[in-house]
Amino acid sequence: MVLDAIMCMDDELENIEDIENILGAKSKIKIIRAMINAEDAPISIHYVSDMAEVAYSVAYRDIHLLKDSGFVVDDGGKYRVNRSHSLYLKIAGLFSQEEHTEGISISNRQRKDIAKIWEEVGNHEKAQIIMHHNADPDAIGSAVGLALLLKKRGLRVTVSAPLGISKQGRRVLEKFAFHVREEVEKNPSLVFIVDSSSSEQVGELAFRTDPKIVLIDHHQRGNLAKDADFTLVDTDAHSCAILVYRMIVCLGIPVVSHAAPFILCGIVADTAFLRIACKEDIDAVDELLNYVELSEIFDALSVKEDISERIAKLKVMRRVELYRIRDLIVAFSRAGSFESRAAVHIIRVGADVAVVFNVKKDEIRISARVRKYLSSDIDLVKMLKKAEPLIDGSVGGHAGAASANGRNPNRVNEVRKVILKSFEKRANSVSKLIK
């Protein structure tokens, strides 16, 4: 399988001859696989011989050849794979691909993106990870999973939620014990931003330094993707946590057991408790359940709806304006908080599309939702993009669940008209206010 993968590599992959020289023979492939599976623990030649099921003399010869190439290092008479070797990521990726190709979707483009990110990580001693406002379980799961991966590389890592954490996110952190800071480091050299597409979602990041920025996200690309030095973005992924899991798989690094519940929480939450999960999600869940029970994940994600949220939803319903465009019902409303949950509630009550405005003195937040069966025909991100100049902000999210953040709260009526015109054009019909 590994030799076949070498032969099938795309034309852009460099150093194929060097990779073949390191692998060289089936015995070397067996030995490297055994050493990668041993994580970072130095192991004896006898142990390698047993694990790889090759003769001791063959293991002795091949390990010393690998040591001469720099791919294996001598650690006090025992041996381990050199993760700093320039070809480690590409070779580990072959074994990762061999073991996970069936379920985990890692394209060649993503492998190269991950390799570039991991190479950059090696240039730093510490990293800052930043989450979006009201950080949810997917943001938490992505950030913590990434933090533990970076710590395994030897970096000092801080995770920050400068614009707050959701109730569900706080419960996940409390149940599985991980500390998240509110304040952001002012002098970082390496910054990861997870589960966010626009700068408005993470707030003003007034760094005193000029750090390298890495974006890991599954929403449609916004201004953060344009400004980042490195990106791992897949808009087809159901969660950001699955992208962090892909990194772990691609790098050939075993999952840190404490990371498993966090990554699982992100996957489960953003797949609506697995109701919209794909095969990749299920395969990842199956692997991660080796470290934690699914019942613990469901328990962590189950929070009682507090009275303030219930009141917010009821107020939103009182303020609803309904428009009919042929058989489509579009609802607009306002909320002082919980605008995304309020939009979901309006859909559940009966609207096809819900747009909820949260208007403050000097900012505006918009949350939009559409019924699931319409999300293949209606792209809320593209629709809200037309309103970006009006609100002096940016839009992010997915076709069926989008949000916008802006600095101009005074043009709500114009935004409403822009959205209605988009639906009218789509249906070739005028909208009618339902009284």
N, C-alpha and C positions, 0 to 999 in steps of 0.2 A: 504493500500500500504506500509506504513512504517513498520507495524508489519510483513507483508510478507517479506519485505526486511531483517528484523532481522533474520527471520527463514532461509533465503537463503544465509546468509553471508558465505564466504568461511571459511575453517577450521583454516586458519592462523590468523583470526581476534580475537584479545584478548578482554577480558572484556565484553563479550556478556551479561552475567548476570547483570553486573553493568548498562549496557545500558538499559536492560529491566526494571531494578528497577527504573531508572530515568523516562523512558517513562510510563511504568506501565499500563496505561489505555488509552482508546480513548480520554477521556477528557484532559489528560496530553498532548497527541499528538497534539490536537487542540490548546492547550494553548502555547506549545513550538513553533508550527508553527506561531502563531500570534506574539509571541515575537521576533522570528527571522526576520519576515517580517517587524517588527518595527525598524529594523537596530539596532543602539546602543542607541536609545532614551529611557530613563526610562518611563514607562507607568503605569497607575493606574490599580488597580484590576477591577474597573468598565469598563475601556477601554478594558482590556483583556477579560472580560466576554462578552462584545459586539462583539469584533472581532472574538473570538473563538466560539461564539454562544453556550455558556454553562451558567448555572445558576451562579449567583454571589457567592452563598455559595460554589459551586463546585470549582469555580475559586480561591476563598479565600483559601480553603483547599489545592488544588493542588499547588498553588504558594508557600505556606509556606512549603509544603513537598519538593518542588524543591529547596527552599532556604536552607532547612536543609541539602540537599544533596550537596550544593555548586554550583549547576548548574545555579541557579538564585541568584542575589544579590539585596539587599535592597539599593536603592539610594535615600535617603531622603523621604521615604514613598512611593516611586514608585519603580518599579522593571524592571530589564533588565537581559538578558542572560549573563552569565559569559563566555566570549570568551577565557579566560585563563584556563578554566576547562580542565582537561586532556582528557575528552571524548567529548569536544565540536566539534572537527573536524569530528569525526566519526558520531555523531548524526546529525550535520548540513548536512553532506554528504548524509544521508538518505533522508532528505527533499529535498536537491538539486537533488538527483537521482530521487525522486518522480516527481519533476517538470520538469526535463530536460532530462530524460533518452531517450525520443523519438528522440531527435535531437543531443544532445551533447554527444560525445563519451568519457567517462571517465572510463577507466578500473580500476579494483581493484588495479592493480600494480601502476597505475598513482595516484590513490587516496592516496595510502601509500606514494608515493614519495612526493606528495603535503603536506601531513600531516607532514612528516619529515622536509621538508623545512620550513613550517610554525612554527613548534616547535622550530627550530633553530633561526628563525627570532625573537622569543620572548626573546632570549638571548642577543640581541643587541639593541643599541640606535640609530645607524645610519647605512646606507648602501650606497654602491657605485655601480652604474650600468654602465656597459661598453658595447659599441657597436663596430661592425666591421668597417674596413676602408671603406670610402665613404658610410657612413651609409644611407641605403635606407628607404622607408616608412615602411617596415615591421620591420626593426630594431628600427626605431623611435617609431612606434606604440607599439611594445613590451616593449621597455624601459620606455616610458611614462606611459603606462597602468600599468606596474608593479610598477613604482615609486609612482603613486597615490594610488595604493593598499597598499603599504608599509607605506605610510604617514597616511593612515586611521588606521593603526595598531599603529601609534604613533612614527614611526622612522623618523629621519632626513635623507633625501635622496638626493644624487647628481647623475646626469646622465652625462656621458662623452663620447665624440667621439674623441679619441686621434688621429685617422688617418683620420679625415675629414668627412664631410657630403655631400651627393649627392645633386644636384640641386633640385631634386624632394623632398628629405628629408627636405631641408631648407625651401621649400615652405610650406610644412605641418606644420613645427614648427612656421613659421611666421603667417600662417592663423589661427591656433588654439592656438597660444601663449603659448609656453613653452620654458624655457631656458635650453640649453644644453652647458656644458663646454667642452673645448678642453683638458684641463689638467686633470690628474687622481690623486685622493687622494693618498698620500704616506703612510698614516697610517690607512688604513681601517681595521675593524674587520670582516666585511661581504661584500663580493663582488659578484654581479650577472653579468654574461656574457650572453648576449642574441644574438640569431640568428647567432652564430659563432660556427664553429667546430674545428678550428685549431688556435694555438697561433699566427701564422703568420698573421692571419686576424685582430688581436687586437693589435699587436705590443708588444714591450718589456714592461712588467708591473713590474717595479722595486719597489715593495713594501718594506717598511722598517719593516713591521710587517709580521706575518704569518696568513693572514686572512682565514676565511672559504670561500670556493669558491662554488657558485651555478651556474650551467649551465642550461639554458633553450634554447632549439634548436630543429629544425626540419630537419636538414641535417644529412647525415650519420655520425656516430660517428668518431671523430678524436681524437687528443691527448688531447684536452680540456676535453672531457668526461672521459678520463682515469685519469686525474689529479684532477678533481673536487671532492669536498667532497659530494655534492648532485647534482643530475641531474633530469631534467624533459625533456626527449628527445623522440620525436615521429617522425620517418622518413616518416610516412604516412600522417602527417599533411601538409596541403598546405601552411601554414604560421606559423611563430613563434607567431604572435599575437593571433592566435586561442588557443595556449597553455596557454597564459596569461588569456584569457577569460575562459578557462577550470578551471584555478585556482580559479578565482572569483566565478564561478558556484559551484565548489566543496566545497569551503569554506563557501558557503551560504551568501556571502557578496554582497549586492546590488552594481551594477555598479556605480562608481563615474561618474556623468554626464559629467565632463570635460574629462574623460578618453575615453568615447565612440568614439569621432571622430578619435582619434589616433589609437585605436584598429581597427576600421573600415577601416582606411586607409591601415593598414598592411594587413588585410584580402583581401580587394579589389585589392590592388596592386599585391599581390603574387598569386592571382587567375586569373591574367590577366583580370582585370575588370569583375570578376565573370564568365568568360568564362569556367574555369575549376573547378568552385566551386562545392562542394558536399553538401549533405543535411545539414551536421553539419555547414558548412560555411553559408549557406542560413539562417538557424535557428538563428545563432548568429547575422547575419546582421539584420534579422527581429527584434530581441530584441533591438539591439543597435540603430536602426532607431527611437526608442522612444525618443532619445536625440538629434538627428541631422538629417538633410535632406541628402539624398543620393546625390543630386545635389551639395551640399557643398563638399562632399568627392571627387566627380569626378573633381570638380573645383580645389581642392587642389592638386590633382594628375596630373593635366594637365599642363605641362610646355612646353614652346617653345624650340625646339631643337636649341641650339646656334650654331654659325658659327664654333667654334672650334671642336665641335662634328661632324658636317657635313664634315669638312675637314679631320678629323681623319678617318672617314668611307671611304671617297674617296681614301685616301692614302692606307688604308688597302686593298681595292679592287685592287689597282695598284700592290700590292706586293703579291697577292694571287698565291699560287702553288696548282694546282689541281691534284688529283690522282683518277683513276678509278679502282675499285675492283668489278668485275662483274657489277651489276647495281647500285653500291654505289659510290657516288662522295664525296670524302673527301678533304676538303680545309684547307690549312695552310696559315697563314699570320702573320705579325708583326704590332704592334701598339705602339705608345708612350703614349697613353691614351685611355680611353673609350674601353678597350679591350672586355668587356662583351657585350656592345652594338654593337660593330663591329662584334662580332661572330654571334649575332642575325641577323644583317644585311646580312651577307654572306648566312645564311640559307634562308632568305627571297628571296634573289636573285636567289637561285637554288641549293645550295649544300645540301647534306644530313647530313654531319657532318662538323662542323667548329671548328678549333683550332687556337686561336690567342695568340701569345707570346708578352709580354711586357717586354723587356730586359733592365735592368738598369746596372749601373756599378757594383753593389754588390748585386743585387737581381733580381729575375725573377717572373713574374706573368703569369699564363696561364689561359685562359678562353675557355671553350669548350661547344658547343651546338649541339644538334641533333634534327632532325625533330620529331615532336610530335608522329607521328605514329610509329616511330622506337624506342621510349624510352622504350618500354616494352621488346625489344630484345637487345638493346645496353645499357650497364651500363657504362657511362663515368667515374664515380668515380672509379670503379674497374679498368678500363683501365688506368687512370692516376696514380693510386696507384703504378703501375709498374715503374713509372718514379720518384717516391719520392726519392730513393737513388741518382739518377742522379742530381737532383736539390737541394738536401740537404734541403728538406722542407716537406710539408704535403698537402694533398688533402682534399677537402670538397665539399659539394653540394648534388645534386640529380643525379639520373640516366641520366636524359636528359639535365641537366645544372650543370656542375661541374667547379671547379676552383682549382688552385694549386698555392702555394706561396713558394718560396725557396730562399736560399742564394747563390746558385751557378748558375750564368747566362751563363756559358761557354759551356753548353752541349745541346744546342737546337737541333742540328742535331741528336744527339743520342736519344733524347726524341721523335723526329719525327719518327725515325726508329722503336722505341718501339711501338708507336701507330699504325703505318702502319702494323707491324707484327701481332698485335692483330687483326686487321681487316682482314688481309690475312688468318690467322688461322681460324677465324670465317667463312669466305667465301670459305675456301679451294681453294684459288686462289691467284695469284700474283698481286701486284699493278702496274699500268702503269701511268707514268707521262703524263698529258694532256698538250700539248704545243699549 
